Amino acid sequence: MTTIESTPTQSDDFDVTRIVQDGRVHGSVYTSPEIFQREMDTIFRTGWVYVAHESEVTELGDYVTRVIGKDPVVVSRGKDGEIRVLLNRCTHRANKLCNAEKGNANSYRCPYHGWTFSNDGSLTAVPMRNGYGEAFQKVKSELGLAQAPRVDSYRGFIFASLAADGVSLTEHLGRSTKAIDRLLALSPTGTIDLRANWMKHHHRANWKMVVENNVDGYHALFTHASVYDAVRPAKVSHVPSKVDVVVRDLRDGHSEIDYSAEYRKLDEEFIWYGRTKREKLPEYIEAMEAAYSEDELHDALVVGPPHTLIWPNLFLAEMNIMFVEPIAVDETIAYTTAALFPGQDRMNQKMLRRAEGAMGPAGFLIADDGEIGMRNQAGLAAEEPEWLVLARGLETDVEDGTGIVNSDKSAETPQRGFYRQWAKVVGQEN
């Protein structure tokens, strides 16, 4: 047995192979405050992180407040129409500038000393500025809000990076763009609306437990037994040997559980939506028929939405969207909301009710997962055995043009893919 006496965090002596190996990870990746801080410094401060959706900041002045790792930010559509990610910190004495979760403002005024910033980040007003002397005028232009140096979006999903240099967003997303495309193929306008407000769940678990669980096909029959007993007549079997479902490491940390082959084999529309018939959704179907060919429409309604984790913090949970905010080594906030279709009020009401049933405060799925995550974290207090096993399906993984695939839904292929990327980034491998 390998014993880890300490967990060095400096780049010159941090050996990631001591804690992540093929088919297993060391328990310290979930419990070490030093490793957690290293994640904040590497994954969240150097790479691309999902921060918001364009539908949340449609009008000039719209903003939402979010966190990238440990850095509070304001995602703002400025007076010039450009979306910026501003660091939520007054440049005077570091007071947190904006405390509301969302709103619309032409400017942000610091409650401490009244310094005021435009929604494009520039410093516009300083009370009693003469007290700083003539030299202040020379540096005033340099005291605007700090900004994420890179902000980009893919089909409405906004990502930011706190590092000036790095791969493009397109390179970062890689094959995961197909999951976003799959979701948006269900919208008559090719867009979604994420303004239904976010449900927040405080998980007493490490952030990685929350996200890797989302693409774990092994636990459903046990953790969610009551749910699947209730919905079994309306969906396909969740016994891995009875369905043509794959788990997939899309590479670069992205992964998914993909039901598309099973759905196409059955060739029935809306299996993923309780086997609803077209005639029950006349306005939606009419809009979809106007937007897509019959073949495109049929395939979209058969295949349905994705079940895909986009590294490091975004999860496309079929018709729900989730992103996670790491709080501490053993605390995470998961934000979830329904993906709504512009102009489809009747359909959207159904989406909201389904989201509440699965992901709401009394929802079936996220309540189960929250309990399991808390128990996982509690179990890690026992330091033996040291390693967590992620070897299920290791010998049956197959690489093809879509990534590394396993036809056993219960295989831990997605988790292995997650930790390959984790080791690369946290270990700072080139």
VOKOL-33413 format. One line per field, with one value per residue (C-alpha): residue number from 0; residue in one letter; x, y, z. Coordinates in nm, 3 decimals. Example, Ala and Ser with C-alpha at 12.3 -4.5 7.8 and 13.67 -1.06 7.14 Angstrom:
BEGIN
seq c(0 1)
type c(a s)
x c(1.230 1.367)
y c(-0.450 -0.106)
z c(0.780 0.714)
//
This chain:
BEGIN
seq c(0 1 2 3 4 5 6 7 8 9 10 11 12 13 14 15 16 17 18 19 20 21 22 23 24 25 26 27 28 29 30 31 32 33 34 35 36 37 38 39 40 41 42 43 44 45 46 47 48 49 50 51 52 53 54 55 56 57 58 59 60 61 62 63 64 65 66 67 68 69 70 71 72 73 74 75 76 77 78 79 80 81 82 83 84 85 86 87 88 89 90 91 92 93 94 95 96 97 98 99 100 101 102 103 104 105 106 107 108 109 110 111 112 113 114 115 116 117 118 119 120 121 122 123 124 125 126 127 128 129 130 131 132 133 134 135 136 137 138 139 140 141 142 143 144 145 146 147 148 149 150 151 152 153 154 155 156 157 158 159 160 161 162 163 164 165 166 167 168 169 170 171 172 173 174 175 176 177 178 179 180 181 182 183 184 185 186 187 188 189 190 191 192 193 194 195 196 197 198 199 200 201 202 203 204 205 206 207 208 209 210 211 212 213 214 215 216 217 218 219 220 221 222 223 224 225 226 227 228 229 230 231 232 233 234 235 236 237 238 239 240 241 242 243 244 245 246 247 248 249 250 251 252 253 254 255 256 257 258 259 260 261 262 263 264 265 266 267 268 269 270 271 272 273 274 275 276 277 278 279 280 281 282 283 284 285 286 287 288 289 290 291 292 293 294 295 296 297 298 299 300 301 302 303 304 305 306 307 308 309 310 311 312 313 314 315 316 317 318 319 320 321 322 323 324 325 326 327 328 329 330 331 332 333 334 335 336 337 338 339 340 341 342 343 344 345 346 347 348 349 350 351 352 353 354 355 356 357 358 359 360 361 362 363 364 365 366 367 368 369 370 371 372 373 374 375 376 377 378 379 380 381 382 383 384 385 386 387 388 389 390 391 392 393 394 395 396 397 398 399 400 401 402 403 404 405 406 407 408 409 410 411 412 413 414 415 416 417 418 419 420 421 422 423 424 425 426 427 428 429)
type c(m t t i e s t p t q s d d f d v t r i v q d g r v h g s v y t s p e i f q r e m d t i f r t g w v y v a h e s e v t e l g d y v t r v i g k d p v v v s r g k d g e i r v l l n r c t h r a n k l c n a e k g n a n s y r c p y h g w t f s n d g s l t a v p m r n g y g e a f q k v k s e l g l a q a p r v d s y r g f i f a s l a a d g v s l t e h l g r s t k a i d r l l a l s p t g t i d l r a n w m k h h h r a n w k m v v e n n v d g y h a l f t h a s v y d a v r p a k v s h v p s k v d v v v r d l r d g h s e i d y s a e y r k l d e e f i w y g r t k r e k l p e y i e a m e a a y s e d e l h d a l v v g p p h t l i w p n l f l a e m n i m f v e p i a v d e t i a y t t a a l f p g q d r m n q k m l r r a e g a m g p a g f l i a d d g e i g m r n q a g l a a e e p e w l v l a r g l e t d v e d g t g i v n s d k s a e t p q r g f y r q w a k v v g q e n)
x c(0.000 0.125 0.131 0.122 0.284 0.225 0.077 0.322 0.162 0.451 0.490 0.852 0.778 0.416 0.401 0.046 0.115 0.120 -0.250 -0.400 -0.321 -0.486 -0.811 -0.782 -0.746 -0.612 -0.861 -0.662 -0.790 -1.121 -0.992 -0.666 -0.702 -0.367 -0.493 -0.815 -0.615 -0.403 -0.721 -0.830 -0.488 -0.471 -0.811 -1.010 -0.754 -0.583 -0.848 -1.193 -1.482 -1.854 -1.990 -2.332 -2.567 -2.632 -3.006 -2.928 -2.774 -2.977 -3.029 -2.771 -2.685 -2.796 -2.563 -2.530 -2.278 -2.085 -1.763 -1.468 -1.291 -1.257 -1.278 -1.614 -1.707 -1.981 -2.089 -2.209 -2.344 -2.193 -2.339 -2.158 -2.331 -2.018 -2.030 -1.746 -1.650 -1.545 -1.371 -1.618 -1.372 -1.345 -1.001 -0.981 -0.993 -1.112 -1.475 -1.702 -1.878 -2.198 -2.389 -2.712 -2.732 -2.864 -3.002 -2.966 -2.739 -2.556 -2.296 -2.178 -2.120 -1.899 -2.087 -1.766 -1.632 -1.858 -1.620 -1.834 -1.764 -1.943 -2.089 -1.797 -1.561 -1.417 -1.383 -1.621 -1.646 -1.438 -1.584 -1.350 -1.084 -0.872 -0.766 -0.546 -0.346 -0.248 -0.082 -0.420 -0.530 -0.243 -0.344 -0.724 -0.751 -0.565 -0.810 -1.098 -1.227 -1.002 -1.145 -1.111 -0.865 -1.050 -1.426 -1.591 -1.913 -2.046 -2.409 -2.503 -2.293 -2.042 -1.702 -1.421 -1.055 -0.856 -0.538 -0.430 -0.288 -0.410 -0.607 -0.908 -1.258 -1.317 -1.012 -1.122 -1.473 -1.354 -1.614 -1.845 -1.987 -2.192 -2.378 -2.468 -2.577 -2.791 -2.970 -3.030 -3.163 -3.472 -3.543 -3.743 -3.514 -3.191 -3.157 -3.254 -3.353 -3.198 -3.389 -3.621 -3.397 -3.141 -3.209 -2.911 -2.814 -2.544 -2.356 -2.140 -1.901 -1.599 -1.690 -1.545 -1.779 -2.073 -1.969 -1.828 -2.143 -2.348 -2.197 -2.186 -2.410 -2.345 -2.534 -2.877 -3.037 -2.933 -2.924 -3.233 -3.424 -3.748 -3.734 -3.687 -3.957 -4.193 -4.088 -4.012 -4.330 -4.240 -3.871 -3.626 -3.468 -3.177 -3.027 -2.703 -2.735 -3.083 -3.016 -2.791 -2.638 -2.274 -2.061 -1.801 -1.485 -1.496 -1.137 -1.017 -1.223 -1.563 -1.774 -2.128 -2.388 -2.534 -2.877 -2.898 -2.834 -3.109 -3.354 -3.279 -3.322 -3.668 -3.737 -4.001 -4.031 -4.023 -3.915 -3.691 -3.998 -4.235 -4.342 -4.550 -4.732 -4.690 -5.056 -5.006 -4.762 -4.923 -4.756 -4.412 -4.448 -4.578 -4.274 -4.034 -4.190 -4.135 -3.769 -3.650 -3.703 -3.916 -3.611 -3.424 -3.728 -3.795 -3.434 -3.417 -3.737 -3.617 -3.265 -3.357 -3.120 -2.766 -2.641 -2.297 -2.037 -1.837 -1.508 -1.474 -1.803 -2.095 -2.341 -2.608 -2.855 -3.091 -3.347 -3.179 -2.857 -2.626 -2.302 -2.103 -1.922 -1.649 -1.668 -1.418 -1.256 -1.577 -1.841 -1.997 -2.294 -2.475 -2.691 -2.965 -3.237 -3.464 -3.362 -3.656 -3.741 -3.816 -4.181 -4.295 -4.493 -4.690 -4.382 -4.184 -4.441 -4.393 -4.015 -4.037 -4.252 -4.019 -3.718 -3.881 -3.956 -3.600 -3.383 -3.602 -3.578 -3.804 -3.684 -3.603 -3.269 -3.059 -3.173 -3.049 -2.719 -2.669 -2.712 -2.471 -2.209 -2.228 -2.188 -1.893 -1.722 -1.797 -1.658 -1.328 -1.264 -1.163 -0.819 -0.804 -0.813 -0.633 -0.752 -1.089 -1.139 -1.232 -1.144 -1.489 -1.483 -1.114 -1.044 -1.346 -1.291 -1.270 -1.137 -1.317 -1.376 -1.599 -1.357 -1.311 -1.635 -1.771 -2.094 -2.150 -2.337 -2.198 -1.833 -1.628 -1.496 -1.618 -1.450 -1.120 -1.141 -1.215 -0.909 -0.682 -0.762 -0.744 -0.396 -0.285 -0.402 -0.334 -0.002 0.071 0.176 0.251)
y c(0.000 0.346 0.587 0.961 1.144 1.492 1.664 1.919 2.192 2.379 2.323 2.212 1.926 1.831 1.479 1.423 1.057 0.994 1.073 0.995 0.664 0.453 0.327 0.489 0.821 0.891 1.010 1.328 1.474 1.524 1.618 1.811 2.191 2.227 2.035 2.237 2.560 2.421 2.350 2.710 2.831 2.600 2.476 2.786 3.063 2.946 2.768 2.837 2.832 2.861 3.184 3.271 3.247 3.531 3.515 3.637 3.962 4.050 4.423 4.699 4.718 4.364 4.182 3.867 3.801 3.475 3.324 3.183 2.956 3.193 3.517 3.700 3.847 4.051 3.935 4.262 4.378 4.724 5.040 4.957 4.617 4.415 4.140 4.168 3.968 4.222 4.132 4.219 4.424 4.801 4.919 5.152 4.934 4.599 4.621 4.377 4.609 4.433 4.207 4.146 3.819 3.994 4.326 4.613 4.908 5.177 5.195 5.026 5.243 5.112 5.130 5.194 5.523 5.592 5.518 5.463 5.251 5.234 4.900 4.874 4.874 5.225 5.444 5.740 5.912 5.949 6.158 6.429 6.330 6.636 6.460 6.232 6.519 6.593 6.255 6.083 6.229 6.050 5.707 5.745 5.579 5.278 5.227 5.079 4.739 4.445 4.224 3.864 3.896 3.640 3.609 3.407 3.219 2.923 2.942 3.153 2.980 3.233 3.123 3.329 3.274 3.470 3.389 3.612 3.321 2.972 2.761 2.914 2.838 2.628 2.416 2.393 2.274 2.021 1.749 1.884 2.139 1.856 1.826 2.195 2.157 1.858 2.058 2.357 2.134 2.095 2.468 2.624 2.928 2.736 2.917 2.865 3.098 3.055 3.330 3.109 3.173 2.934 2.679 2.652 2.337 2.340 2.010 1.901 1.744 1.824 1.986 1.697 1.451 1.660 1.685 1.335 1.184 1.350 1.118 0.808 0.545 0.290 0.448 0.515 0.178 0.208 0.576 0.664 0.337 0.506 0.748 0.483 0.264 0.559 0.657 0.313 0.298 0.626 0.568 0.300 0.049 0.166 -0.181 -0.150 -0.494 -0.417 -0.094 0.023 0.308 0.414 0.618 0.830 1.018 1.298 1.392 1.716 1.641 1.636 1.320 1.192 0.921 0.883 0.728 0.822 0.472 0.321 0.596 0.567 0.190 0.237 0.522 0.675 1.048 1.202 0.891 1.133 1.349 1.091 0.963 1.275 1.277 1.556 1.649 1.739 2.016 2.180 2.525 2.374 2.125 2.395 2.613 2.320 2.219 2.574 2.567 2.219 1.958 1.660 1.433 1.682 1.727 1.355 1.281 1.564 1.449 1.089 1.154 1.426 1.635 1.551 1.424 1.579 1.722 2.011 2.057 2.181 2.313 2.291 2.004 1.974 1.766 1.689 1.974 2.124 2.322 2.293 2.464 2.424 2.670 2.523 2.682 2.478 2.139 1.983 2.232 2.302 2.498 2.351 2.590 2.440 2.580 2.462 2.517 2.706 2.772 3.135 3.185 2.839 2.920 2.594 2.380 2.590 2.540 2.167 2.214 2.409 2.149 1.870 2.067 2.114 1.744 1.641 1.928 2.136 2.157 1.853 1.701 1.333 1.329 1.608 1.528 1.171 1.287 1.545 1.280 1.044 1.318 1.403 1.036 1.006 1.300 1.162 0.824 0.981 1.061 0.696 0.706 0.337 0.224 0.523 0.486 0.514 0.261 0.387 0.071 -0.051 -0.119 -0.036 -0.341 -0.287 0.079 0.136 0.445 0.568 0.898 1.022 0.961 0.666 0.469 0.186 0.008 -0.076 0.219 0.135 0.168 0.439 0.565 0.924 0.942 0.817 1.081 1.351 1.262 1.238 1.603 1.689 1.539 1.723 2.062 2.032 1.864 2.140 1.897 2.039)
z c(0.000 -0.087 0.205 0.146 0.435 0.299 -0.003 -0.144 -0.349 -0.503 -0.876 -0.836 -0.596 -0.656 -0.798 -0.919 -0.998 -0.622 -0.596 -0.939 -1.102 -1.370 -1.222 -0.879 -0.696 -0.350 -0.088 -0.031 -0.360 -0.176 0.170 0.139 0.180 0.001 -0.301 -0.299 -0.308 -0.587 -0.785 -0.738 -0.861 -1.162 -1.284 -1.196 -1.235 -1.553 -1.761 -1.904 -1.655 -1.728 -1.576 -1.724 -2.021 -2.263 -2.188 -1.835 -1.961 -2.267 -2.204 -2.166 -1.798 -1.712 -1.475 -1.265 -0.989 -0.995 -0.860 -1.055 -0.811 -0.517 -0.720 -0.707 -1.046 -1.212 -1.557 -1.708 -2.041 -2.061 -2.205 -2.529 -2.554 -2.479 -2.218 -1.966 -1.660 -1.397 -1.073 -0.796 -0.591 -0.550 -0.659 -0.359 -0.048 -0.188 -0.075 -0.256 -0.495 -0.599 -0.360 -0.552 -0.746 -1.055 -1.171 -1.414 -1.345 -1.538 -1.265 -0.946 -0.637 -0.358 -0.025 0.169 0.027 -0.268 -0.553 -0.862 -1.168 -1.502 -1.608 -1.851 -1.549 -1.583 -1.274 -1.313 -0.975 -0.658 -0.373 -0.241 -0.491 -0.408 -0.092 -0.300 -0.449 -0.807 -0.860 -0.837 -1.169 -1.338 -1.209 -1.213 -1.554 -1.417 -1.129 -1.326 -1.223 -1.303 -1.576 -1.681 -1.969 -2.180 -2.225 -2.500 -2.564 -2.756 -2.864 -2.564 -2.297 -2.161 -2.036 -1.885 -1.807 -1.551 -1.744 -2.032 -2.230 -2.302 -2.547 -2.720 -2.596 -2.906 -2.821 -2.458 -2.544 -2.800 -2.862 -2.590 -2.836 -2.985 -2.654 -2.659 -3.022 -2.925 -2.656 -2.882 -3.162 -2.942 -2.951 -3.236 -3.223 -3.164 -2.831 -2.467 -2.184 -1.838 -1.657 -1.452 -1.147 -1.004 -0.733 -0.498 -0.314 -0.049 -0.074 0.218 -0.026 -0.239 -0.571 -0.771 -0.604 -0.718 -1.082 -1.134 -0.984 -1.258 -1.519 -1.301 -1.458 -1.183 -0.891 -1.039 -0.960 -0.598 -0.503 -0.709 -0.670 -0.564 -0.856 -1.120 -0.973 -1.024 -1.377 -1.519 -1.731 -1.897 -1.970 -2.076 -1.840 -1.627 -1.596 -1.801 -1.962 -2.093 -2.282 -2.563 -2.364 -2.354 -2.121 -2.294 -2.207 -2.462 -2.368 -2.207 -1.896 -2.073 -2.044 -2.083 -2.052 -2.401 -2.458 -2.825 -2.964 -2.746 -2.837 -3.208 -3.187 -3.035 -3.281 -3.054 -2.997 -2.649 -2.455 -2.265 -2.191 -2.049 -2.391 -2.451 -2.786 -3.043 -3.016 -2.649 -2.750 -3.058 -3.032 -2.978 -3.263 -3.498 -3.424 -3.463 -3.796 -3.921 -3.813 -3.914 -4.182 -4.083 -4.064 -3.842 -3.622 -3.582 -3.496 -3.239 -3.070 -3.067 -2.937 -2.690 -2.479 -2.362 -2.027 -2.045 -1.809 -1.956 -1.772 -1.511 -1.371 -1.619 -1.649 -1.918 -1.719 -2.007 -1.981 -1.674 -1.652 -1.352 -1.259 -0.939 -0.715 -0.491 -0.145 0.056 0.034 0.173 0.059 -0.280 -0.407 -0.706 -0.909 -1.125 -1.350 -1.627 -1.989 -2.135 -2.500 -2.601 -2.683 -2.570 -2.257 -2.235 -2.292 -2.045 -1.769 -1.806 -1.800 -1.476 -1.303 -1.414 -1.292 -0.953 -0.931 -1.009 -0.889 -0.657 -0.274 -0.244 -0.571 -0.604 -0.786 -0.636 -0.281 -0.322 -0.471 -0.197 0.069 -0.106 -0.145 0.224 0.313 0.077 0.241 0.587 0.488 0.388 0.756 0.777 0.618 0.532 0.259 0.112 -0.247 -0.419 -0.699 -1.048 -1.239 -1.344 -1.718 -1.751 -1.966 -2.194 -2.285 -2.660 -2.833 -3.142 -3.318 -3.036 -2.749 -2.513 -2.503 -2.292 -2.378 -2.010 -1.863 -1.520 -1.633 -1.463 -1.795 -1.738 -1.399 -1.538 -1.811 -1.553 -1.349 -1.651 -1.720 -1.350 -1.325 -1.639 -1.515 -1.142 -1.215 -1.467 -1.737 -2.080)
//
